[in-house]
C-alpha cells in the first residue's frame, strides 16, 4: 500500500489512530510505504504491469486501486430537508 503522506489517515485522524492502522496493516503482511509518491503507472496491452515511484523504484503490479481522498458534499442534505 502506497501512501503519499507521512502517515495513513493523516487528514482525518490523530497520530495515535494512524499508528494503530499502520501497525494493523503491517501485522497482516501489507507492505505499507509512507511518503511514497507515484510518478506513473506502467502497462502493456491495456494492462498495468508496474507502479513507478518518483524516486525511480518500480513496483510490479497486476492491478491498482486508487484512492484519491474525499470531498465534502452537503448539497443532498438541503434536498432532503426541503
N, C-alpha and C positions, 0 to 999 in steps of 0.2 A: 504494500500500500504506500503510495507516494503522497506526502503532504507538503505543500509549498510553504506553510508557516512553521514556526519553531515547535509547535505542539498541536495535536489534534483538538478540534473543537475550540480553538483559540478565540474565535469571535463570539462564542456563545456560552462558554463555561470557564469557571475558575481553574487555576492550575492544578489543584488537587483532583478535580474530576477528569481533567485531561490526562493526568498521570495514571489514574485508575484505568481508563480506557486504553491508553497506550500499553500498559502492562498486560491487560486482559488480552489484547490482540497478540502481543508477543508470546504470552503463555500458550496461545493456541497455534503457534507456529507461523504467525504472519510476519513477513519481512517488512517491517514498518520503517520508512525512511522519512525523516523530518527535514525541512529546508530543502526539499527536492523540487527543483524547477524543471518542468518538461519543456524541451525545445521543440520536439515534434514526434509524431507517430510515423513509423516506417511501415511500409507494406508492399505486397506483391500480389498481383491479380485480384485486387479488391479486398484483400485480407490483411489485417495488421500482423506484422511479424516482430515488431520491437517498439519500445519506447526509448527515445534518446533524450537524455537529460542535458541541461545547459553545460554541465562540466564534461560532457562528451561520453559519459558512460552510456552503454547501450544495454537495455534490459529486454531479453527475448520475451515475447508475449503472443498468445493465441487470441486473446480478447482483451478489451479495455472498457472499463466502466468509468465514466467521467462524472464527477460531482462538482458542480461549479458554485455551490452555495445556495442561498435562498434570498428571495426578495420579499419584503413585507408587502402584503396586498390586503387592503381592507375594503375595497370597493364593494365586494359581495355583502359585507355587513350592512352597508347602507340600504341595499336592495332587500335584505331580509327584514330589516327594521321597518321598512315602508309598508 
